[in-house]
């Protein structure tokens, strides 16, 4: 669950909202009102290409029942989309490593996963997904797409096996814990205006577009990420 807020939530970047090399965001994760763990993300690179890294780890009480220790890495080119996405999932007994490469003619995914009989490694090829975002780069693009109010932006997000259309809707400007922020709704687009709410994010409406909080709607109930600290060079 801790990685869900990262993995559920990027066309060209908005010039007015530049990314900051060396930025680190630290988050507290809660579920059903309980402290469930912590997550973080970092940014490095330049306008020629960015690297985003993120991770999530369960709180001690949860780890005794369902340990989580996930790592994700995204390589992103502005105006092009994700070029590579690497994941390491350690969730309970589930252990899987993935290396996804977004090529011109295909998306190639190498996987290593632990099964009862031992680890197995294989490679899958999927149809090309031009200009698609992986879940981490989609989160950073979400910051850039926020605003103005009532604007809706559509783009493709790679789930690991296919590309799905997402809608980013800036619903309102409101106060979040005393700060003026865009409330942004992230929806899955099923076509014919049939959209499914997935995530709500509050992002400051200044030039920094700092994500203050995110609530993901999961089958196990809402999972909330609250920004604890933002570090910049």
JOWO-V641636 format. One record per pair of residues at least 4 apart in sequence whose C-alpha atoms are under 8 Angstrom apart, sorted by the first residue. I is the first residue (numbers start at 0). J is the second residue. D is the distance in whole Angstrom. If there is no record, write none. Layout:
BEGIN
i=I j=J d=D
i=I j=J d=D
END
This chain:
BEGIN
i=0 j=4 d=8
i=0 j=222 d=7
i=1 j=28 d=7
i=1 j=35 d=7
i=1 j=36 d=7
i=1 j=37 d=8
i=1 j=38 d=7
i=1 j=55 d=6
i=1 j=56 d=7
i=1 j=57 d=7
i=1 j=67 d=7
i=1 j=222 d=8
i=2 j=6 d=6
i=2 j=38 d=8
i=2 j=54 d=7
i=2 j=55 d=6
i=2 j=69 d=7
i=3 j=7 d=6
i=3 j=215 d=7
i=3 j=217 d=8
i=3 j=222 d=8
i=4 j=8 d=7
i=4 j=198 d=8
i=4 j=213 d=7
i=4 j=214 d=7
i=4 j=215 d=6
i=4 j=222 d=7
i=4 j=223 d=8
i=4 j=224 d=7
i=5 j=53 d=8
i=5 j=134 d=6
i=5 j=135 d=6
i=5 j=138 d=7
i=6 j=134 d=5
i=6 j=135 d=7
i=7 j=134 d=6
i=7 j=197 d=7
i=7 j=198 d=7
i=7 j=215 d=7
i=8 j=134 d=6
i=8 j=135 d=8
i=8 j=137 d=6
i=8 j=138 d=6
i=8 j=185 d=7
i=8 j=197 d=8
i=8 j=198 d=7
i=9 j=80 d=6
i=9 j=81 d=8
i=9 j=131 d=8
i=9 j=132 d=5
i=9 j=133 d=8
i=9 j=136 d=5
i=9 j=137 d=4
i=9 j=138 d=7
i=9 j=139 d=6
i=9 j=140 d=4
i=9 j=141 d=6
i=9 j=154 d=8
i=10 j=77 d=7
i=10 j=78 d=5
i=10 j=79 d=6
i=10 j=80 d=7
i=10 j=130 d=7
i=10 j=154 d=8
i=11 j=77 d=6
i=11 j=78 d=4
i=11 j=79 d=7
i=12 j=16 d=8
i=12 j=77 d=6
i=12 j=78 d=6
i=12 j=140 d=7
i=12 j=143 d=6
i=12 j=144 d=8
i=13 j=17 d=7
i=13 j=143 d=6
i=13 j=144 d=7
i=15 j=206 d=7
i=16 j=142 d=8
i=16 j=143 d=6
i=16 j=206 d=6
i=16 j=207 d=6
i=16 j=208 d=7
i=17 j=143 d=8
i=17 j=207 d=8
i=18 j=42 d=8
i=19 j=42 d=7
i=19 j=43 d=8
i=19 j=231 d=7
i=20 j=42 d=5
i=20 j=43 d=5
i=20 j=44 d=6
i=20 j=45 d=7
i=20 j=231 d=8
i=20 j=232 d=8
i=21 j=41 d=7
i=21 j=42 d=5
i=21 j=43 d=6
i=21 j=230 d=8
i=21 j=231 d=6
i=21 j=232 d=6
i=22 j=41 d=6
i=22 j=42 d=5
i=22 j=43 d=8
i=22 j=229 d=7
i=22 j=230 d=6
i=22 j=231 d=4
i=22 j=232 d=7
i=23 j=39 d=7
i=23 j=40 d=6
i=23 j=41 d=4
i=23 j=42 d=7
i=23 j=229 d=6
i=23 j=230 d=5
i=23 j=231 d=7
i=24 j=39 d=5
i=24 j=40 d=5
i=24 j=41 d=6
i=24 j=226 d=7
i=24 j=227 d=8
i=24 j=228 d=6
i=24 j=229 d=5
i=24 j=230 d=7
i=25 j=37 d=7
i=25 j=38 d=6
i=25 j=39 d=4
i=25 j=40 d=7
i=25 j=226 d=6
i=25 j=227 d=6
i=25 j=228 d=5
i=25 j=229 d=6
i=26 j=37 d=6
i=26 j=38 d=5
i=26 j=39 d=6
i=26 j=224 d=6
i=26 j=225 d=5
i=26 j=226 d=5
i=26 j=227 d=5
i=26 j=228 d=7
i=27 j=34 d=7
i=27 j=35 d=8
i=27 j=36 d=6
i=27 j=37 d=5
i=27 j=38 d=7
i=27 j=224 d=6
i=27 j=225 d=5
i=27 j=226 d=6
i=27 j=227 d=6
i=28 j=34 d=6
i=28 j=35 d=5
i=28 j=36 d=5
i=28 j=37 d=5
i=28 j=38 d=7
i=28 j=222 d=7
i=28 j=223 d=6
i=28 j=224 d=5
i=28 j=225 d=7
i=29 j=33 d=5
i=29 j=34 d=5
i=29 j=35 d=5
i=29 j=36 d=7
i=29 j=222 d=6
i=29 j=223 d=5
i=29 j=224 d=7
i=30 j=34 d=7
i=30 j=35 d=6
i=30 j=220 d=7
i=30 j=221 d=6
i=30 j=222 d=5
i=30 j=223 d=6
i=31 j=220 d=7
i=31 j=221 d=7
i=31 j=222 d=7
i=34 j=58 d=7
i=35 j=57 d=6
i=35 j=58 d=5
i=35 j=61 d=7
i=36 j=55 d=7
i=36 j=56 d=6
i=36 j=57 d=4
i=36 j=58 d=4
i=36 j=59 d=8
i=37 j=55 d=6
i=37 j=56 d=6
i=37 j=57 d=7
i=37 j=58 d=7
i=38 j=53 d=7
i=38 j=54 d=5
i=38 j=55 d=4
i=38 j=56 d=6
i=39 j=53 d=5
i=39 j=54 d=5
i=39 j=55 d=7
i=40 j=51 d=7
i=40 j=52 d=5
i=40 j=53 d=4
i=40 j=54 d=7
i=41 j=51 d=6
i=41 j=52 d=5
i=41 j=53 d=6
i=42 j=49 d=7
i=42 j=50 d=6
i=42 j=51 d=5
i=42 j=52 d=7
i=43 j=49 d=6
i=43 j=50 d=5
i=43 j=51 d=7
i=44 j=48 d=6
i=44 j=49 d=4
i=44 j=50 d=6
i=45 j=49 d=6
i=46 j=76 d=8
i=46 j=77 d=7
i=47 j=76 d=7
i=47 j=77 d=7
i=48 j=74 d=7
i=48 j=75 d=6
i=48 j=76 d=5
i=48 j=77 d=7
i=49 j=74 d=6
i=49 j=75 d=5
i=49 j=76 d=6
i=50 j=72 d=7
i=50 j=73 d=6
i=50 j=74 d=5
i=50 j=75 d=6
i=51 j=72 d=6
i=51 j=73 d=5
i=51 j=74 d=7
i=51 j=75 d=8
i=51 j=135 d=7
i=51 j=136 d=7
i=52 j=70 d=8
i=52 j=71 d=6
i=52 j=72 d=4
i=52 j=73 d=6
i=52 j=135 d=8
i=53 j=70 d=6
i=53 j=71 d=5
i=53 j=72 d=6
i=53 j=135 d=8
i=54 j=68 d=7
i=54 j=69 d=5
i=54 j=70 d=4
i=54 j=71 d=6
i=55 j=67 d=7
i=55 j=68 d=6
i=55 j=69 d=5
i=55 j=70 d=7
i=56 j=66 d=8
i=56 j=67 d=5
i=56 j=68 d=5
i=56 j=69 d=7
i=57 j=61 d=6
i=57 j=62 d=6
i=57 j=65 d=8
i=57 j=66 d=6
i=57 j=67 d=5
i=57 j=68 d=7
i=58 j=62 d=6
i=59 j=63 d=7
i=60 j=64 d=7
i=61 j=65 d=6
i=61 j=66 d=6
i=62 j=66 d=4
i=62 j=67 d=7
i=64 j=91 d=8
i=65 j=90 d=7
i=65 j=91 d=5
i=66 j=89 d=8
i=66 j=90 d=6
i=66 j=91 d=5
i=67 j=88 d=8
i=67 j=89 d=6
i=67 j=90 d=4
i=67 j=91 d=6
i=68 j=88 d=7
i=68 j=89 d=5
i=68 j=90 d=7
i=69 j=86 d=8
i=69 j=87 d=6
i=69 j=88 d=5
i=69 j=89 d=6
i=69 j=90 d=7
i=70 j=86 d=6
i=70 j=87 d=5
i=70 j=88 d=7
i=71 j=84 d=7
i=71 j=85 d=6
i=71 j=86 d=4
i=71 j=87 d=6
i=71 j=135 d=8
i=72 j=84 d=6
i=72 j=85 d=5
i=72 j=86 d=6
i=72 j=135 d=8
i=73 j=81 d=7
i=73 j=82 d=8
i=73 j=83 d=6
i=73 j=84 d=5
i=73 j=85 d=7
i=73 j=133 d=7
i=73 j=135 d=6
i=73 j=136 d=6
i=74 j=81 d=6
i=74 j=82 d=6
i=74 j=83 d=5
i=74 j=84 d=6
i=74 j=136 d=8
i=75 j=79 d=8
i=75 j=80 d=6
i=75 j=81 d=4
i=75 j=82 d=6
i=75 j=83 d=7
i=75 j=136 d=7
i=76 j=80 d=5
i=76 j=81 d=6
i=76 j=82 d=7
i=78 j=130 d=8
i=79 j=129 d=8
i=79 j=130 d=5
i=80 j=129 d=8
i=80 j=130 d=5
i=80 j=131 d=6
i=80 j=132 d=5
i=80 j=136 d=8
i=81 j=101 d=7
i=81 j=130 d=7
i=81 j=131 d=6
i=81 j=132 d=5
i=81 j=133 d=6
i=81 j=136 d=7
i=82 j=100 d=6
i=82 j=101 d=5
i=82 j=102 d=7
i=83 j=98 d=7
i=83 j=99 d=6
i=83 j=100 d=5
i=83 j=101 d=6
i=84 j=97 d=8
i=84 j=98 d=6
i=84 j=99 d=5
i=84 j=100 d=7
i=84 j=133 d=7
i=85 j=96 d=8
i=85 j=97 d=6
i=85 j=98 d=5
i=85 j=99 d=6
i=86 j=95 d=8
i=86 j=96 d=6
i=86 j=97 d=5
i=86 j=98 d=7
i=87 j=94 d=8
i=87 j=95 d=6
i=87 j=96 d=5
i=87 j=97 d=7
i=88 j=93 d=7
i=88 j=94 d=6
i=88 j=95 d=5
i=88 j=96 d=6
i=89 j=93 d=6
i=89 j=94 d=5
i=89 j=95 d=7
i=90 j=94 d=7
i=93 j=112 d=8
i=93 j=113 d=7
i=94 j=112 d=6
i=94 j=113 d=6
i=95 j=110 d=7
i=95 j=111 d=6
i=95 j=112 d=4
i=95 j=113 d=7
i=96 j=110 d=6
i=96 j=111 d=5
i=96 j=112 d=6
i=97 j=108 d=7
i=97 j=109 d=6
i=97 j=110 d=5
i=97 j=111 d=7
i=98 j=108 d=6
i=98 j=109 d=5
i=98 j=110 d=7
i=99 j=106 d=7
i=99 j=107 d=6
i=99 j=108 d=4
i=99 j=109 d=6
i=99 j=159 d=8
i=100 j=106 d=6
i=100 j=107 d=5
i=100 j=108 d=6
i=101 j=105 d=7
i=101 j=106 d=5
i=101 j=107 d=7
i=101 j=127 d=7
i=101 j=128 d=7
i=101 j=129 d=8
i=102 j=106 d=6
i=102 j=107 d=7
i=102 j=127 d=7
i=103 j=127 d=6
i=103 j=129 d=7
i=104 j=126 d=7
i=104 j=127 d=5
i=105 j=124 d=6
i=105 j=125 d=6
i=105 j=126 d=5
i=105 j=127 d=4
i=105 j=128 d=7
i=106 j=124 d=6
i=106 j=125 d=5
i=106 j=126 d=6
i=106 j=127 d=5
i=106 j=128 d=7
i=107 j=122 d=7
i=107 j=123 d=6
i=107 j=124 d=5
i=107 j=125 d=6
i=108 j=122 d=6
i=108 j=123 d=5
i=108 j=124 d=6
i=108 j=159 d=8
i=109 j=120 d=8
i=109 j=121 d=6
i=109 j=122 d=4
i=109 j=123 d=6
i=110 j=120 d=6
i=110 j=121 d=5
i=110 j=122 d=6
i=111 j=118 d=7
i=111 j=119 d=6
i=111 j=120 d=4
i=111 j=121 d=7
i=112 j=118 d=5
i=112 j=119 d=6
i=112 j=120 d=7
i=113 j=117 d=6
i=113 j=118 d=4
i=113 j=119 d=6
i=114 j=118 d=6
i=114 j=119 d=7
i=125 j=160 d=7
i=125 j=161 d=7
i=128 j=157 d=8
i=128 j=162 d=6
i=130 j=155 d=7
i=131 j=154 d=7
i=131 j=155 d=5
i=131 j=156 d=5
i=131 j=157 d=6
i=131 j=162 d=7
i=132 j=136 d=6
i=132 j=137 d=5
i=132 j=154 d=8
i=132 j=155 d=6
i=132 j=156 d=5
i=132 j=157 d=6
i=133 j=137 d=6
i=133 j=156 d=6
i=133 j=157 d=5
i=133 j=158 d=7
i=134 j=138 d=6
i=134 j=156 d=6
i=134 j=157 d=7
i=134 j=158 d=7
i=135 j=139 d=7
i=136 j=140 d=6
i=137 j=141 d=6
i=137 j=156 d=7
i=138 j=142 d=7
i=139 j=143 d=7
i=140 j=144 d=6
i=141 j=145 d=6
i=141 j=167 d=7
i=142 j=202 d=7
i=142 j=208 d=6
i=142 j=209 d=7
i=142 j=210 d=7
i=143 j=208 d=7
i=144 j=152 d=7
i=144 j=167 d=8
i=145 j=167 d=8
i=145 j=168 d=8
i=145 j=169 d=6
i=145 j=181 d=7
i=145 j=183 d=7
i=145 j=202 d=7
i=145 j=208 d=8
i=146 j=150 d=6
i=146 j=169 d=6
i=146 j=181 d=7
i=146 j=204 d=8
i=147 j=169 d=7
i=148 j=169 d=5
i=148 j=170 d=6
i=148 j=171 d=5
i=148 j=172 d=7
i=148 j=181 d=8
i=149 j=168 d=6
i=149 j=169 d=5
i=149 j=170 d=5
i=149 j=171 d=7
i=150 j=168 d=6
i=150 j=169 d=6
i=150 j=170 d=8
i=151 j=166 d=6
i=151 j=167 d=5
i=151 j=168 d=4
i=151 j=169 d=7
i=152 j=166 d=6
i=152 j=167 d=5
i=152 j=168 d=7
i=153 j=164 d=7
i=153 j=165 d=6
i=153 j=166 d=5
i=153 j=167 d=6
i=154 j=164 d=6
i=154 j=165 d=6
i=154 j=166 d=7
i=155 j=162 d=6
i=155 j=163 d=5
i=155 j=164 d=5
i=155 j=165 d=6
i=156 j=162 d=5
i=156 j=163 d=5
i=156 j=164 d=6
i=156 j=165 d=7
i=157 j=161 d=6
i=157 j=162 d=4
i=157 j=163 d=6
i=158 j=162 d=6
i=158 j=163 d=7
i=163 j=187 d=8
i=163 j=188 d=8
i=164 j=187 d=6
i=164 j=188 d=5
i=164 j=189 d=8
i=165 j=185 d=7
i=165 j=186 d=6
i=165 j=187 d=5
i=165 j=188 d=5
i=166 j=185 d=6
i=166 j=186 d=5
i=166 j=187 d=6
i=166 j=188 d=6
i=167 j=183 d=7
i=167 j=184 d=6
i=167 j=185 d=5
i=167 j=186 d=7
i=168 j=183 d=6
i=168 j=184 d=5
i=168 j=185 d=6
i=168 j=186 d=8
i=169 j=181 d=7
i=169 j=182 d=6
i=169 j=183 d=4
i=169 j=184 d=6
i=170 j=181 d=7
i=170 j=182 d=6
i=170 j=183 d=6
i=170 j=184 d=7
i=171 j=181 d=6
i=171 j=182 d=5
i=171 j=183 d=7
i=172 j=179 d=7
i=172 j=180 d=5
i=172 j=181 d=4
i=172 j=182 d=6
i=172 j=204 d=8
i=173 j=179 d=6
i=173 j=180 d=6
i=173 j=181 d=6
i=173 j=182 d=7
i=174 j=178 d=5
i=174 j=179 d=5
i=174 j=180 d=6
i=175 j=179 d=6
i=175 j=180 d=6
i=175 j=201 d=7
i=175 j=211 d=8
i=178 j=203 d=7
i=179 j=203 d=6
i=179 j=204 d=6
i=180 j=201 d=6
i=180 j=202 d=5
i=180 j=203 d=4
i=180 j=204 d=5
i=181 j=201 d=6
i=181 j=202 d=5
i=181 j=203 d=6
i=181 j=204 d=6
i=182 j=199 d=7
i=182 j=200 d=6
i=182 j=201 d=5
i=182 j=202 d=7
i=183 j=199 d=6
i=183 j=200 d=5
i=183 j=201 d=6
i=183 j=202 d=8
i=184 j=196 d=7
i=184 j=197 d=8
i=184 j=198 d=6
i=184 j=199 d=5
i=184 j=200 d=7
i=185 j=196 d=6
i=185 j=197 d=6
i=185 j=198 d=5
i=185 j=199 d=6
i=185 j=200 d=8
i=186 j=194 d=6
i=186 j=195 d=5
i=186 j=196 d=4
i=186 j=197 d=5
i=186 j=198 d=7
i=187 j=194 d=5
i=187 j=195 d=5
i=187 j=196 d=7
i=187 j=197 d=7
i=188 j=192 d=7
i=188 j=193 d=6
i=188 j=194 d=5
i=188 j=195 d=7
i=189 j=193 d=5
i=189 j=194 d=6
i=189 j=195 d=8
i=190 j=194 d=7
i=196 j=216 d=8
i=197 j=215 d=6
i=197 j=216 d=5
i=197 j=217 d=8
i=198 j=213 d=7
i=198 j=214 d=6
i=198 j=215 d=4
i=198 j=216 d=6
i=199 j=213 d=6
i=199 j=214 d=5
i=199 j=215 d=7
i=200 j=210 d=7
i=200 j=211 d=8
i=200 j=212 d=6
i=200 j=213 d=4
i=200 j=214 d=7
i=201 j=210 d=6
i=201 j=211 d=6
i=201 j=212 d=5
i=201 j=213 d=6
i=202 j=208 d=6
i=202 j=209 d=5
i=202 j=210 d=4
i=202 j=211 d=6
i=202 j=212 d=8
i=203 j=207 d=7
i=203 j=208 d=5
i=203 j=209 d=5
i=203 j=210 d=7
i=203 j=211 d=7
i=204 j=208 d=6
i=210 j=226 d=7
i=211 j=225 d=6
i=211 j=226 d=5
i=212 j=223 d=7
i=212 j=224 d=5
i=212 j=225 d=4
i=212 j=226 d=6
i=213 j=223 d=6
i=213 j=224 d=5
i=213 j=225 d=7
i=214 j=221 d=6
i=214 j=222 d=6
i=214 j=223 d=4
i=214 j=224 d=6
i=215 j=221 d=6
i=215 j=222 d=5
i=215 j=223 d=6
i=216 j=220 d=6
i=216 j=221 d=5
i=216 j=222 d=7
i=217 j=221 d=6
i=217 j=222 d=7
END
